[in-house]
Amino acid sequence: MPELPDIEDYRAALTARVVGATLTRARIQGISLLKTYDSPVDALHGRVCTEVRRLGKRLVFAFAAEDGAGDEADGPLFAVLHLMIAGRLAWADHGAKVPGKVGLAAFDWSAIGDPGTPGGTLLLREAGTRKRASLHVVREEGLADHDRGGLEPLEADLDAFRTELTRERRTLKRALTDPRRFSGIGNAFSDEILHAAQLSPVKRTDQLDDDEVARLHAATREVLTSWVARLRDATGDGFPGKVTAFRPEFAVHGKPGEPCPVCGTAVQRIRYADNETNYCARCQTGGKVLADRSLSRLLKDDWPRTVDELEGA
């Protein structure tokens, strides 16, 4: 699922292309995409986009009120797009066709500031058979329904971060990825943050001392800020073309068995349902190998307890 740095990359690229432009037509091909019918999606036609926001892991397109609107019914509208796990965006020539099997929608835009001149088309794709991406068209009061309430990690000072982190007793992994606690952090970047902070993903939030909380706060800001900048630099004036949870520059996420870039120890993995946690046993857990739910049950006493046992030291 695209996380905060990916969504910020999309937001910046879209801002340059659609803010000040008119949405001339929304072509919805995937019947599962549109989740609201009042207001209908065609109520956006002919409206100028005034802003593209990030709301957690969602993109919000703000549209101006209709010209001469005199009542609330004709006020501003907002399109809330959640890409979920496999949804991706692409920018194409104006009027581009919606891709075949993976295409969900196309949004045709005018040139910025000139509603009579064609601009470009935003294409929405979603791979796989489970179509989970969603589009809601709402009025301003409806935005609250899509705000999970999490703290913005790049805006929070240490005290606010500590308060949110310790509000409930959770593992650090779960706390960081809970959208009600922190906004925009998912499976991939939580692994990278915890590795940078040298903290175990299964350590409990109420077990942290002041130094560990400060380390986690600093690592959260550093990892997310650096990746926002890295992705923006790579995209430049183009459009994000490869949004993925598995990047070769990552330290641990998606790299089980590969050497930790800090100490060289093989990265470990915990699997649970559709998710996995990657970590370095030497850097994060004091050499302890965390139990994998499936493999540890299978191997029982043969399951290695430390990284030294695992490596045959």
N, C-alpha and C positions, 0 to 999 in steps of 0.2 A: 504494500500500500504506500503511495507517495506520502512522505512525511514533511515536516516543516521546511527543510531546505528545498525539497522538490517543489512544494506548493509555492514557496516564495519565488522560485525560478520561473514557474508558470505565471505567477502573478505579474512579475516584472515584464516578461515578454508580452503578456496580454495587454498590460497597461499601455505599452508603446503602440499597440495595434488597434485597440478598440475604444479606449477612452476618448470621447469626442466624436466617435463614429456612430452611425445609426444602424441598428439591427434591422435589415430589410426583410429577412425571412428566417424562421427556424424550421428545419425539416427533420422531424422526429421519425426515425425508422424503427427503433427498438421500442416495442410496446411496453416493456417493463420499466423504461427509463423515467417517464413522466409520472410523478407521484401526486400532483395537484391539478385540479381542473377549474378552480375558482381562486385566483384569476387564471384564465386559460393562457397557454403559451403564446398564442397569437396576439395577446394583449401587449406583448413586447415589441411587436412589429411597428416600425416607424419611430421608435423611441431611441434617444441618444444615451449611450452608456456614459455615466459620469464618474465611475470609480470601479476598480476591481480590488476586492478585499480578500484577506485570508481569515477564515473563521475556523480555528482548529485545523483540521485536515480538509476543509471545504473551501471552495472558491465561491465568492459572492460577487455577482455582477449587479451594480446599482444602475437603474434606469430612471431618467428624469420623468417628471410628470408630463402629461400630454399638454401641448400648447393650448393656452386658454382654459385649462382645467379650473373649475371653480368649486369642486367639491372633493371630498375625501376619496370617492370611488375612482377619481381620475388622477390620484396622487402618484408618487414614485412607486416603482415596483422593483423587486429584487429576485434574481435567479440564483438559487443556491445549488451548486453542483458538487456532489460527492463522488469522487472517482472510485472509491472503495479499493479493492486489491488490484484489479486488472484494468481499470479504466485509464486511458491515455488520450492526450490531446495532440493535434497536429495542425499546423497552419498551411493552407493551400490557396491556390488561385481562386478568385471569386467564382462561385457556382460549381465547385468541384463536387463530384459524385460522392455519396455516402459509400464507404467501402462495403463490400459484399457481406460475408458472414460475420465479421467483427464490427461492422459499422452500426452505431446507435443513433447518431444525429449529425447534422451539419447546420452551422449557423452562418448565414451570409451577412456581411457587413459592407457598409458604404466606405468610401474614403473618409478619413478623419476631417470633420468640418465641412464635408460636401456630400449631403445625402443623395445627390443625383449621380454621383460617380461611383462605380463599383470599387470595392476595396479588396478584401480577402474573405476566405471562408475558414471557420474553425471547425475541424472534424473531431468527433468523439468516437473512439473505438474502445471495445472491451473484449479481450481474448477470453477463451474458455466457454463452457456451456452454461455456467451459472452467471447470469447477468444481474449484477448487484449495484451497479452505478445508479445514481438517482439524481433527478432534477426537480426542484420545487420552485414554483413561482409564487412569491408571497409579498404581502405589504410589510411595511417596516415593523409593525408589531409582531409579525410572524417570524422574524429573525430569531427571536429568543428561543423558539422551539428547536433551533438547530445549534444553539450554543450550549456545549456540554459544561461550561463553567470553569474549565481548567485555567490555571494561572499561565500567563504568557511567559515562558522561561527566559526569553531574551530581555524582558522588561522588569523582572522580579529582582529586588535586592535580596541580600542574604537572609534578613529577618523574615520576609514574606515567603521565601523559598523554604526556610526551616519550618515555618508554621504549616504550610501546605503539605510538606513531606511527612511530618509527624502527626498529622491530624488523625490518621488511622494507622493501626499496626499492620503493615504489609511488608512483603519482600521488596527490596529496592527495585527489582525488575518490574514488578506489578505496579508499584507506586508511580514510576516514571511513565509507564505506558497507559495509565488510567486517565482518560480524557477529562474526568471530573477533577483530577489533581493538577495535571500539567497539559497544556495545549500543544498538540502537533507532534508529540514524540511517540514513535512506534517501536516495533520490534528491532529494526536495524540500528537506529541511532541510540536506543537505550543500551544496546551491547557496546557500542563505541564509547558512549559516555562513561559507563561503568568501568571499562578497561582504562580509559584515560584517568579516572579517579582512583584506580587500583582498589576497587571495592567488589565484593562478591555479589552476584545477582540475587542470591538467596538470603543475604543478611537482612535482618528486620529493621524497619525504620526506627524503632524505639531502642535499638542497640547502638546507634551511631553516637560518637562523641562529637564535640564541637569542631574539632579539626576535620573529622570525616565529613560532616555536613558542609563545611566550608570547601573542602576538596570537591565534593560532588557538585556544589553550586558553581564553582569555577569551571569544572570540567564540562558541565552542561552548557554554559555560555560559550566556552571556547570551541567545543566540538560543533555546536549548531552554527555559531557565527562563522567559523572557518569554512564549513561546508556550504553555507549560503554564498559566501564570497567565491569559493571554488567553482560552484556550479554556474554562478553568474558570469565568471570569467570565461568558463568553457563555452557557454552559450553565446555570449557577446550580443551582437545585434540579431542573431538568429533566433530560432525557436527550439526549446528543449526537445531533443530527439531520442534520448535514451534515458528514460526514467526507470530506475531499477533499485531493488533492495540489496543487490549484490554488486559491489564495486571493487575493482582490484586495489584501490587505494585504502580500503577499509583495513583496520587493524585486526579485528577478530570476526566480525559478523560475516557469516557465509563462508568461513575459512577453516572448518574443522580439519585437523591434521596438518595444516600449514604452520610454519613457525611464527610465533609471536614476534612482532617487529622490535619489541623491547628486550626480551630475554632469550628468544629462540626456541622456547618450549612449544611443543605442538598444541595448537588451539583445541579446546575441548567443546563438546556439544551436549546439550540436554534437549531431548525432544519431548514435546507434549502436544498431542492432537495435531493441528496444522502448523504449529509454531515451533521454533527452536530458539535456544539461548546459546550463544557462543561466548567463551571466556578463556582466559589464560590462568591455569592453576597456580603457577608460580607468582604471577603479578597480582592476582586478585583473591585467591582463597588460601594463601599460605601453604601451597603445595597439595592441598586436598582436592581429590577428584570428586566432583559432585555426582550423585547417583542419577543415572539416566533411567527414567521410569520403566522402559521396556527392557533394555539390556541388563540392568542390574537385577531385575527379577529373573531373567533367563540365566545369568551367570552365577547369581547368589554369592557364595563364598569366594568364587573366582574373580569377582568384580574388584579391580584395584582400588585401594583407598587413597593412595597418594600418587602424585605424578612420578615419583621415583619408582614405585612398584610398576606403574604403567610402562615406564621406559626400561624396566628391567635392571635398574641400578642396584 
